[in-house]
Amino acid sequence: MARKFAVYKGLQKPLIFKGFKGKFIYWGLGFLLSGLVFGALTMSLVNMWLGAMVLIGCIVGGLLFTAAKQKGGLHTKSRDSQIFILNHYGRKNTI
């Protein structure tokens, strides 16, 4: 007789952190780190106040962009309105 084990059903769900899901966690982290780097460079090379504005602008703008892209779903697909015909060589011809 084979043993039966309970299967944890949460394994099929995407990872969620602070409202960001799946790949968008990495997008948010990337915008956060790039904002810190660009803000620090601007602070050290140009001006402290301009660097602070660049830092805040990059972080807030990047996180808002990530949140807007997340509304499209984890697996966004392009929608083509054309008709594609595949020939026997695998090339696409459009009508």
ZAROMAR-153752 format. One record per residue (C-alpha): residue number from 0; x, y, z. Coordinates in steps of 0.5 Angstrom, whole numbers, plus 2048, in hexadecimal, padded with zeros to 3 digits. Layout:
% ZAROMAR-153752
resi, px, py, pz
NUM, X, Y, Z
...
This chain:
% ZAROMAR-153752
resi, px, py, pz
0, 800, 800, 800
1, 803, 807, 7FE
2, 803, 80C, 803
3, 7FF, 812, 803
4, 802, 819, 805
5, 7FE, 820, 805
6, 800, 825, 800
7, 801, 82C, 802
8, 7FD, 830, 7FD
9, 800, 836, 7FE
10, 806, 834, 7F9
11, 803, 836, 7F3
12, 801, 83D, 7F5
13, 806, 843, 7F3
14, 80A, 846, 7F9
15, 807, 84C, 7FC
16, 80B, 852, 7FF
17, 808, 859, 801
18, 803, 858, 7FC
19, 808, 856, 7F6
20, 807, 84F, 7F3
21, 80C, 84B, 7F0
22, 811, 84E, 7EB
23, 80F, 855, 7ED
24, 812, 854, 7F4
25, 819, 854, 7F0
26, 816, 85A, 7EC
27, 815, 85E, 7F2
28, 81B, 85C, 7F5
29, 81F, 85E, 7EF
30, 81C, 865, 7EF
31, 81D, 866, 7F6
32, 825, 864, 7F5
33, 825, 868, 7EF
34, 822, 86E, 7F2
35, 827, 86E, 7F8
36, 82D, 86D, 7F4
37, 82B, 873, 7EF
38, 829, 877, 7F5
39, 82F, 876, 7F9
40, 833, 878, 7F2
41, 82F, 87E, 7F1
42, 830, 880, 7F8
43, 838, 87F, 7F8
44, 839, 882, 7F1
45, 834, 888, 7F1
46, 830, 88A, 7F7
47, 82D, 887, 7FD
48, 826, 88A, 7FC
49, 826, 888, 7F4
50, 828, 881, 7F6
51, 823, 880, 7FB
52, 81D, 882, 7F6
53, 821, 87D, 7F1
54, 821, 877, 7F6
55, 819, 879, 7F8
56, 817, 879, 7F1
57, 81B, 873, 7EF
58, 818, 86F, 7F4
59, 811, 871, 7F4
60, 810, 872, 7ED
61, 813, 86B, 7EC
62, 80F, 868, 7F1
63, 809, 86B, 7EE
64, 80B, 868, 7E7
65, 80C, 861, 7EA
66, 805, 862, 7ED
67, 802, 864, 7E7
68, 805, 85E, 7E3
69, 803, 859, 7E8
70, 7FB, 85B, 7E7
71, 7FC, 857, 7E0
72, 7FE, 851, 7E3
73, 804, 84C, 7E4
74, 804, 84A, 7DD
75, 802, 850, 7D9
76, 801, 84E, 7D2
77, 801, 852, 7CB
78, 7FB, 852, 7C8
79, 7FC, 852, 7C0
80, 7F6, 854, 7BB
81, 7FA, 851, 7B5
82, 7F9, 84A, 7B2
83, 7FF, 846, 7B2
84, 800, 840, 7AD
85, 806, 83C, 7AF
86, 809, 839, 7A9
87, 80D, 832, 7A9
88, 814, 835, 7AB
89, 811, 838, 7B1
90, 811, 840, 7AF
91, 80B, 844, 7B0
92, 807, 848, 7AA
93, 802, 84D, 7AC
94, 7FC, 84F, 7A8
